[in-house]
């Protein structure tokens, strides 16, 4: 009997059920062979946290507890499979809000233990990057620009599942800066989409600085830009002038986008990237998508951007990244712990010998 069960496992497709609870979305997905989405169910908590102007960690984790089982059942049903058909269970191990992460980790460990199938802990940013593989054919080496509420990074990906961070924010992430600027202008949470919309309605933006840092640096800094916006708002208030959210939004977005695009293009050239990928929640930003597409077209550099449904947190992207580990047999043990500050580079798959040391 054990031999027969093993044979069935080897010949069925790699069906991975993934759980994502790193922040304020509860999501469960079933993905086949790392590229075919059988289901991807997402339950957002935006309406709950909107009244507080941001995510409240304790409330987020409590809502994950209330909804994760229901979302799991819905995802399995939507995929048209049985739990016995699954090859592995994946879960976001980190980074993220530790209370939220714990809910997903416990749910995934429980399911993997009950079904006696492998467990795979996944890095959240690896998921965002590999959301692109759900809709695009990847060519290596490549560079990924990761832009989200908590992360702004340039990542060199020399081969599948190998990550090298070549640039990152030294203070506020771009998405965080968007939300803070939006809050200062009295815009609803989440503020990023409102700033993006207002920026497109303005003919001219308020002049704001670009922060380039050292000439050879791929790092980012948006705290000073945020302070510059606050100074503009305070000066307008002291003079009794009417604040113009559209002009401020355009000035702010133009500054952020210009720095992101220029550094991403420069990194792509320096590392011989065959493709530039955009990833993360702020990848849904229309201004950033348009500017990158225009610049990449001029540079004749292929740009990969996921659809809007795969930009924000979702479990399908976690399953896609987990497949990299599953097909190599790099599995997690049942004592897997949620890690709020999990390192992307340390999570990487074992690097092929021909790429080591480069």
Backbone torsions as a table, in degrees:
resi	resn	phi	psi	omega
1	UNK	NA	-45.2	178.5
2	UNK	-58.9	-37.3	-179.2
3	UNK	-65.5	-42.6	-180.0
4	UNK	-63.4	-40.8	-179.8
5	UNK	-63.9	-38.7	179.5
6	UNK	-64.3	-41.1	-179.6
7	UNK	-63.3	-40.8	179.1
8	UNK	-64.4	-38.5	179.4
9	UNK	-64.0	-41.4	-176.4
10	UNK	-68.2	-30.0	-174.2
11	UNK	-96.9	-7.5	178.5
12	UNK	-88.3	157.8	179.4
13	UNK	-65.4	158.5	178.9
14	UNK	-76.9	93.8	179.3
15	UNK	-96.3	113.7	-179.3
16	UNK	-113.2	125.1	172.1
17	UNK	-94.2	127.4	-177.4
18	UNK	-120.2	146.8	179.4
19	UNK	-121.4	130.4	179.3
20	UNK	-126.5	117.2	177.9
21	UNK	-142.4	41.4	-173.2
22	UNK	-74.5	-24.1	-178.4
23	UNK	-139.0	-103.6	-175.2
24	UNK	-122.1	16.4	170.1
25	UNK	-113.9	131.9	172.4
26	UNK	-99.8	118.6	-175.9
27	UNK	-137.9	142.2	174.2
28	UNK	-135.8	136.9	-179.2
29	UNK	-139.0	157.5	171.0
30	UNK	-122.7	122.2	-176.9
31	UNK	-126.8	136.1	-177.8
32	UNK	-100.2	126.3	176.5
33	UNK	53.1	30.5	173.6
34	UNK	76.0	-2.1	-174.7
35	UNK	-135.9	-21.1	-175.0
36	UNK	-104.6	113.2	-179.0
37	UNK	-81.3	113.3	176.1
38	UNK	-86.4	-32.0	173.8
39	UNK	-162.6	153.1	178.8
40	UNK	-155.5	91.7	-174.3
41	UNK	-100.0	128.4	-178.8
42	UNK	-126.8	128.1	174.9
43	UNK	-113.6	114.5	-176.0
44	UNK	-91.7	149.5	177.2
45	UNK	-109.5	15.8	-174.5
46	UNK	-55.1	-44.9	-177.9
47	UNK	-60.8	-33.8	179.4
48	UNK	-69.4	-46.0	-173.9
49	UNK	-83.2	-14.9	-177.9
50	UNK	-57.5	-37.8	-176.7
51	UNK	-67.6	-20.0	-179.9
52	UNK	-98.2	-5.8	-179.8
53	UNK	77.1	13.4	180.0
54	UNK	169.3	173.7	-176.4
55	UNK	-75.5	127.5	174.4
56	UNK	-98.2	111.3	-172.7
57	UNK	-53.5	-44.7	-177.3
58	UNK	-64.0	-40.0	178.4
59	UNK	-68.0	-40.2	-179.7
60	UNK	-60.0	-48.5	-178.1
61	UNK	-65.4	-36.3	178.9
62	UNK	-64.5	-41.1	179.5
63	UNK	-69.7	-31.5	174.5
64	UNK	-61.6	-43.6	179.7
65	UNK	-59.1	-41.5	-176.5
66	UNK	-70.9	-28.1	-170.5
67	UNK	-112.3	-16.7	-170.1
68	UNK	-61.4	-39.5	-179.3
69	UNK	-66.4	-42.3	179.1
70	UNK	-65.0	-41.5	179.7
71	UNK	-66.8	-37.4	178.0
72	UNK	-62.2	-46.6	179.4
73	UNK	-62.4	-39.8	-179.8
74	UNK	-65.8	-40.0	-179.4
75	UNK	-66.1	-41.2	179.1
76	UNK	-64.7	-43.4	179.8
77	UNK	-64.8	-43.1	-179.6
78	UNK	-65.8	-30.0	179.6
79	UNK	-76.2	-15.4	-179.7
80	UNK	68.3	37.1	-179.5
81	UNK	-127.2	172.1	170.0
82	UNK	-104.8	155.8	176.5
83	UNK	-58.2	-31.8	-180.0
84	UNK	-66.1	-16.4	179.8
85	UNK	-80.8	-14.0	-174.4
86	UNK	-69.0	144.0	177.1
87	UNK	-94.1	-31.4	-177.8
88	UNK	-163.6	162.9	174.6
89	UNK	-117.9	128.8	178.7
90	UNK	-114.5	156.5	-180.0
91	UNK	-154.1	146.3	173.8
92	UNK	-67.6	116.4	180.0
93	UNK	-88.9	-27.3	-179.4
94	UNK	164.5	175.1	-10.5
95	UNK	-76.6	171.4	-179.0
96	UNK	157.9	-168.6	175.8
97	UNK	-75.2	122.3	-170.2
98	UNK	-61.5	-37.6	178.3
99	UNK	-63.6	-42.2	177.8
100	UNK	-66.5	-44.6	179.1
101	UNK	-57.7	-41.5	-177.4
102	UNK	-59.1	-37.5	-179.3
103	UNK	-62.7	-46.4	179.5
104	UNK	-66.6	-41.4	-179.5
105	UNK	-62.5	-44.3	179.4
106	UNK	-64.1	-43.0	179.7
107	UNK	-62.4	-44.1	-178.4
108	UNK	-68.3	-42.6	179.0
109	UNK	-63.0	-40.0	179.5
110	UNK	-63.0	-44.6	-179.4
111	UNK	-67.3	-44.1	179.7
112	UNK	-62.3	-40.1	179.5
113	UNK	-66.5	-43.1	-178.3
114	UNK	-66.0	-37.9	-178.6
115	UNK	-88.8	-9.2	-177.4
116	UNK	55.3	49.6	176.3
117	UNK	-126.1	163.9	-175.4
118	UNK	-62.5	151.3	175.5
119	UNK	-113.1	138.5	-179.3
120	UNK	-132.1	115.2	173.8
121	UNK	-81.7	137.8	-173.3
122	UNK	-125.6	141.9	174.3
123	UNK	-79.6	131.5	-175.0
124	UNK	-58.2	-41.6	-178.2
125	UNK	-72.3	-33.0	173.2
126	UNK	-59.6	-36.7	176.6
127	UNK	-63.2	-47.5	179.0
128	UNK	-58.3	-42.6	-179.4
129	UNK	-64.3	-44.9	-175.7
130	UNK	-84.0	2.2	168.1
131	UNK	-59.3	-29.8	179.2
132	UNK	-64.3	-31.3	-177.9
133	UNK	-72.3	-13.8	176.2
134	UNK	-72.9	-16.4	-177.9
135	UNK	-133.8	-8.0	-177.6
136	UNK	-132.3	157.9	171.3
137	UNK	-91.3	121.0	-176.8
138	UNK	-89.3	144.0	176.3
139	UNK	-126.8	131.1	-175.5
140	UNK	-106.0	152.2	-2.1
141	UNK	-74.9	157.6	177.8
142	UNK	-142.0	166.8	176.4
143	UNK	-123.1	137.4	178.1
144	UNK	-117.2	129.8	172.2
145	UNK	-96.3	111.7	-178.4
146	UNK	-101.3	119.6	-177.6
147	UNK	-133.2	113.4	-179.1
148	UNK	-145.6	-173.9	-179.7
149	UNK	-65.5	-30.4	-177.4
150	UNK	-114.5	-5.5	-174.3
151	UNK	-139.4	139.3	166.9
152	UNK	-139.9	108.6	-172.3
153	UNK	-143.5	149.8	167.3
154	UNK	-107.7	123.7	-174.3
155	UNK	-121.8	124.8	174.4
156	UNK	-87.5	126.9	179.8
157	UNK	-119.0	92.0	-175.8
158	UNK	-72.6	-27.0	-179.7
159	UNK	-154.2	167.4	-174.6
160	UNK	-54.1	123.2	174.4
161	UNK	77.3	8.3	178.1
162	UNK	-107.2	123.9	-173.3
163	UNK	-122.8	132.4	174.6
164	UNK	-129.6	116.2	179.7
165	UNK	-78.3	118.9	-178.8
166	UNK	-106.9	-11.3	177.3
167	UNK	-160.4	145.7	179.9
168	UNK	-156.7	165.1	-179.6
169	UNK	-72.6	143.3	178.4
170	UNK	-94.6	-7.1	178.9
171	UNK	-148.7	-109.6	-179.9
172	UNK	-72.1	140.5	168.2
173	UNK	-74.0	159.5	-177.2
174	UNK	-60.3	-45.0	-179.6
175	UNK	-63.2	-37.1	177.6
176	UNK	-64.5	-41.6	178.6
177	UNK	-64.2	-40.2	177.1
178	UNK	-57.6	-47.8	-177.3
179	UNK	-65.7	-37.9	-179.6
180	UNK	-69.0	-40.0	177.9
181	UNK	-66.5	-41.6	178.5
182	UNK	-61.4	-42.5	-180.0
183	UNK	-63.1	-39.5	179.6
184	UNK	-64.6	-28.2	178.7
185	UNK	-91.5	2.1	177.8
186	UNK	79.5	21.7	179.8
187	UNK	-85.5	152.5	-178.5
188	UNK	-67.0	160.0	174.7
189	UNK	-89.1	142.1	-8.0
190	UNK	-75.2	139.2	-169.7
191	UNK	-81.7	-24.4	-175.7
192	UNK	-51.0	-52.5	-179.3
193	UNK	-60.9	-32.4	179.2
194	UNK	-70.2	-41.2	177.4
195	UNK	-63.3	-43.2	178.6
196	UNK	-59.2	-46.0	-179.2
197	UNK	-63.8	-46.9	-179.0
198	UNK	-64.6	-35.4	179.9
199	UNK	-61.0	-34.7	-179.4
200	UNK	-77.8	-12.7	-179.6
201	UNK	-92.9	-8.9	-177.1
202	UNK	-95.9	142.5	175.5
203	UNK	-82.8	-30.8	-177.0
204	UNK	-144.4	141.7	-178.4
205	UNK	-101.2	158.2	172.9
206	UNK	-67.5	129.3	-180.0
207	UNK	-60.9	125.3	179.8
208	UNK	-135.4	154.1	-175.1
209	UNK	-72.5	155.7	170.0
210	UNK	-106.7	131.3	-178.9
211	UNK	-103.6	106.7	-176.6
212	UNK	-98.3	-18.0	-176.4
213	UNK	61.8	-151.0	-177.3
214	UNK	-68.2	151.1	-175.6
215	UNK	-55.3	-33.7	-176.2
216	UNK	-101.8	10.0	-174.8
217	UNK	-88.0	141.1	172.9
218	UNK	-102.5	7.0	179.6
219	UNK	-76.3	166.8	-179.8
220	UNK	-126.8	159.2	173.5
221	UNK	-151.7	122.8	-178.4
222	UNK	-120.6	-1.4	-179.4
223	UNK	-65.1	-41.5	179.5
224	UNK	-65.4	-38.3	177.9
225	UNK	-64.4	-42.6	176.7
226	UNK	-59.4	-43.0	179.3
227	UNK	-64.3	-35.5	178.9
228	UNK	-64.7	-39.4	177.0
229	UNK	-64.4	-44.0	179.3
230	UNK	-61.6	-36.1	178.6
231	UNK	-65.6	-41.2	177.6
232	UNK	-61.2	-43.7	-179.7
233	UNK	-64.9	-42.6	-179.4
234	UNK	-66.5	-40.2	179.6
235	UNK	-65.2	-39.8	178.4
236	UNK	-63.5	-40.0	-180.0
237	UNK	-65.4	-43.3	-178.6
238	UNK	-66.1	-31.5	-179.9
239	UNK	-85.4	-6.1	-178.1
240	UNK	75.1	20.7	-178.9
241	UNK	-86.5	154.9	177.5
242	UNK	-79.1	126.4	178.1
243	UNK	-70.3	135.6	-179.4
244	UNK	-110.2	90.8	-176.3
245	UNK	-57.2	-33.6	-178.6
246	UNK	-66.1	-46.5	-178.8
247	UNK	-68.0	-38.7	178.6
248	UNK	-67.3	-42.3	179.2
249	UNK	-60.9	-43.2	-179.5
250	UNK	-67.0	-43.1	178.9
251	UNK	-61.5	-44.0	179.1
252	UNK	-64.1	-49.8	-177.4
253	UNK	-64.8	-40.0	178.5
254	UNK	-59.0	-40.0	-179.2
255	UNK	-67.1	-48.1	-179.7
256	UNK	-61.5	-49.1	-175.1
257	UNK	-64.7	-41.9	-178.9
258	UNK	-59.7	-44.9	-179.3
259	UNK	-67.3	-44.0	179.0
260	UNK	-59.9	-47.4	-176.8
261	UNK	-65.8	-48.0	-176.4
262	UNK	-62.8	-42.8	-179.0
263	UNK	-70.7	-35.2	178.2
264	UNK	-65.7	-41.1	178.8
265	UNK	-66.5	-44.0	-179.7
266	UNK	-62.3	-41.5	178.6
267	UNK	-66.0	-40.0	179.9
268	UNK	-60.8	-41.7	178.4
269	UNK	-67.5	-44.4	-176.2
270	UNK	-64.5	-33.8	-176.2
271	UNK	-102.7	12.0	175.4
272	UNK	60.3	38.5	-177.0
273	UNK	-69.0	135.9	174.2
274	UNK	-83.0	-20.7	178.9
275	UNK	-146.2	150.9	170.2
276	UNK	-113.2	127.9	179.7
277	UNK	-109.7	141.5	171.8
278	UNK	-106.4	134.5	-176.2
279	UNK	-146.2	157.0	177.5
280	UNK	104.3	167.6	-176.0
281	UNK	-58.9	-36.3	-179.4
282	UNK	-76.0	-5.3	172.7
283	UNK	-63.8	-14.8	176.8
284	UNK	-80.3	-8.1	-177.8
285	UNK	-67.5	120.8	-175.8
286	UNK	-62.5	-42.2	-179.3
287	UNK	-62.1	-42.5	179.2
288	UNK	-67.1	-43.8	179.6
289	UNK	-61.0	-44.3	-178.3
290	UNK	-66.0	-43.9	-178.1
291	UNK	-66.2	-42.0	178.3
292	UNK	-64.8	-42.9	-179.7
293	UNK	-61.5	-42.6	-179.8
294	UNK	-65.4	-45.3	-178.0
295	UNK	-69.3	-40.0	179.4
296	UNK	-65.6	-35.4	177.0
297	UNK	-63.3	-41.4	179.0
298	UNK	-68.2	-32.3	-179.8
299	UNK	-87.9	-4.0	-176.0
300	UNK	55.3	43.8	178.4
301	UNK	-113.1	120.1	179.5
302	UNK	-60.4	130.8	178.5
303	UNK	-111.9	128.5	176.6
304	UNK	-109.8	125.8	179.6
305	UNK	-133.1	127.9	179.3
306	UNK	-72.1	157.3	173.9
307	UNK	-63.2	160.9	-175.8
308	UNK	-56.1	-34.4	-177.8
309	UNK	-66.3	-19.9	-179.3
310	UNK	-108.1	4.6	177.3
311	UNK	-78.6	-47.5	-179.4
312	UNK	-78.4	170.9	-175.5
313	UNK	-58.2	129.7	177.9
314	UNK	-156.5	159.3	-175.0
315	UNK	-82.9	-20.9	179.6
316	UNK	-60.8	-39.6	179.2
317	UNK	-66.4	-32.3	178.1
318	UNK	-68.6	-39.5	177.5
319	UNK	-65.7	-38.3	179.8
320	UNK	-62.2	-43.6	178.0
321	UNK	-69.4	-37.1	-179.6
322	UNK	-62.6	-31.9	-178.7
323	UNK	-61.1	-32.0	176.7
324	UNK	-58.5	-41.3	179.8
325	UNK	-77.0	-40.4	-175.6
326	UNK	-62.6	-44.6	-176.8
327	UNK	-71.7	-14.6	176.9
328	UNK	-101.0	-1.5	-179.9
329	UNK	72.9	20.2	178.3
330	UNK	-92.0	89.6	-171.5
331	UNK	-106.5	164.4	178.8
332	UNK	-101.2	155.2	176.7
333	UNK	-90.1	167.3	-177.9
334	UNK	-74.9	-2.3	173.1
335	UNK	-95.5	18.9	176.8
336	UNK	-51.5	135.5	-179.2
337	UNK	-116.6	145.1	172.5
338	UNK	-69.0	133.4	-178.0
339	UNK	-127.9	106.8	-176.0
340	UNK	-63.2	-25.0	-177.6
341	UNK	-120.4	36.1	-178.4
342	UNK	-56.2	135.2	-178.8
343	UNK	-83.5	130.4	178.3
344	UNK	-67.1	-43.6	-177.9
345	UNK	-64.7	-38.8	178.8
346	UNK	-70.8	-26.4	178.8
347	UNK	-75.2	-20.1	-176.1
348	UNK	-45.6	152.1	173.7
349	UNK	-68.0	164.6	178.6
350	UNK	-63.9	123.2	-172.6
351	UNK	-72.4	134.2	176.6
352	UNK	-58.4	146.9	-175.1
353	UNK	-58.4	-35.4	-176.5
354	UNK	-68.7	-16.8	179.6
355	UNK	-101.0	-14.6	-174.8
356	UNK	-62.6	136.0	175.8
357	UNK	85.1	-6.5	-180.0
358	UNK	-78.2	NA	NA
